[in-house]
Amino acid sequence: MKIPIKIFILLLSSHTVFAAEGQGSAGLPQMDITTFPSQLFWLVITFAILYIFMWRVVIPKLSTTIEERKDKISNDINEAEKFNSEATSILEKYEEQMSSASQSASDIISESKSQMNEYFENLKLENEKKIAEMIRNSQEMIKLREKDSINEVRNATLETVKEITIKYLDKIPNDDQILKKLN
């Protein structure tokens, strides 16, 4: 504070010195030493008014604007964090559901495989039983046909032998006698 007062006094004293010498203005009015005190006076008044205007009007508006921006940014950050946490929880739920769906699908697949294997085993056993029954029936039919065929061959052999013996012999042997000779 002392330095500006000393500068002001120095300027005032120089003004009076130059004015006493009768030195006139060389051209530029702002460089005229005789007008320095009034210029300094108006400079101080102008800067004081500008300072008060800035201090009372502009700076409070700027500070409220800065505060509003800071609050808006803070709210936006909080909202973004909220959305991020919601998205994270949704992603976790989705991954959990996908995991449970995958587990459920693999359980269904394994259950279906076991049911399919069980069904095929039962089907295989039933078919094996049917085939065994068909083989047994076929073997019985073959035995019956074999017996029938053997009987037909015997009867045909008997008939043939009888016809041959009729041509050459007068006495026809009975069936038991012919069979004894053939066996």
SULPE-V256541 format. One record per residue. PSI is psi as a letter, one per 30 degrees, with the letter a starting at -180 (999 if undefined). OMEGA is omega in degrees with one decimal (* if undefined). D_CENTER is the distance of its C-alpha to the mean C-alpha in Angstrom with 2 decimals. Layout:
psi:omega:d_center
PSI:OMEGA:D_CENTER
PSI:OMEGA:D_CENTER
This chain:
psi:omega:d_center
e:-178.4:71.58
e:-177.1:74.89
e:178.9:73.98
e:179.1:73.38
e:178.8:76.68
e:179.4:78.54
e:-179.7:77.09
e:179.8:78.15
e:178.7:81.67
e:179.4:81.93
e:178.6:81.05
e:-179.3:83.56
e:178.7:86.32
e:179.4:85.65
e:-179.6:85.87
e:180.0:89.27
e:-177.9:90.44
e:178.9:89.50
e:179.7:90.83
e:-178.6:94.13
f:178.6:94.47
g:-179.7:94.08
k:-179.3:91.34
l:-177.5:89.78
k:-177.6:86.41
f:179.3:85.69
e:-177.0:83.29
k:-176.7:79.95
e:-179.6:80.32
f:178.3:77.40
f:178.5:79.16
k:-174.0:82.36
f:-178.2:83.04
f:-179.3:84.95
f:-178.0:81.83
e:-178.3:79.62
e:178.9:80.28
e:177.4:79.36
e:178.4:76.32
e:178.1:75.24
e:-178.8:75.91
e:175.1:73.77
e:179.6:71.08
e:179.5:70.92
e:-178.6:70.94
e:-179.6:68.23
e:177.1:65.95
e:178.2:66.63
e:178.3:65.71
e:178.8:62.63
e:-179.8:61.69
e:178.1:62.22
e:179.4:60.29
e:-175.5:57.35
e:-174.6:57.59
e:-171.7:57.91
e:-170.0:55.87
e:-176.7:53.49
e:176.4:52.18
e:177.6:51.38
e:177.9:49.52
e:-178.9:47.62
e:177.1:46.86
e:177.0:45.62
e:178.8:43.47
e:177.9:42.10
e:178.5:41.49
e:178.3:39.76
e:179.2:37.52
e:178.2:36.85
e:179.3:36.05
e:177.9:33.79
e:179.0:31.93
e:177.9:31.76
e:178.3:30.49
e:178.6:27.88
e:178.3:26.75
e:179.5:26.72
e:177.9:24.78
e:177.5:22.22
e:177.7:21.97
e:178.3:21.66
e:178.8:18.83
e:179.2:17.15
e:176.9:17.69
e:179.4:16.48
e:178.3:13.22
e:179.4:12.96
e:177.4:13.89
e:178.1:11.52
e:178.6:8.55
e:177.6:10.49
e:179.3:11.11
e:179.3:7.63
e:177.7:7.09
e:178.7:10.64
e:178.0:10.35
e:178.7:7.84
e:179.7:10.38
e:177.4:13.23
e:177.9:12.27
e:178.1:12.07
e:179.2:15.31
e:179.4:16.81
e:179.1:16.22
e:175.5:17.82
e:179.1:20.56
e:179.8:21.25
e:-179.4:21.44
e:177.5:23.76
e:178.6:25.82
e:177.8:26.15
e:-179.1:27.25
e:177.3:29.78
e:179.5:31.09
e:178.7:31.38
e:178.1:33.21
e:179.5:35.44
e:-179.8:36.21
e:176.9:37.09
e:177.7:39.24
e:178.9:41.05
e:178.7:41.48
e:179.1:42.76
e:178.3:45.20
e:179.7:46.41
e:177.0:46.96
e:177.4:48.75
e:179.4:50.96
e:179.0:51.68
e:178.9:52.48
e:177.5:54.70
e:179.3:56.44
e:178.7:56.92
e:179.3:58.33
e:178.1:60.66
e:179.5:61.80
e:178.8:62.31
e:178.0:64.30
e:178.4:66.45
e:177.9:67.04
e:178.9:67.92
e:177.7:70.38
e:179.9:71.91
e:178.6:72.21
e:178.1:73.58
e:178.6:76.20
e:-179.7:76.97
e:178.2:77.20
e:178.7:79.45
e:179.2:81.61
e:178.5:81.77
e:177.9:82.67
e:-179.4:85.37
e:179.3:86.67
e:178.7:86.71
e:178.4:88.37
e:180.0:90.90
e:-179.3:91.66
e:179.7:92.01
e:179.7:94.27
e:-179.0:96.32
e:178.5:96.86
e:-179.0:97.80
f:178.3:100.18
e:-177.6:101.76
e:-174.2:102.74
f:-178.2:104.29
l:179.9:105.41
e:-177.4:107.21
k:-178.6:105.73
k:177.9:101.99
l:179.2:100.30
l:-173.2:97.99
e:-178.4:94.25
e:-179.8:94.31
e:-179.3:96.76
e:-178.6:94.75
e:177.1:91.56
e:-178.9:93.38
e:-177.5:94.58
e:-177.7:91.14
999:*:89.31
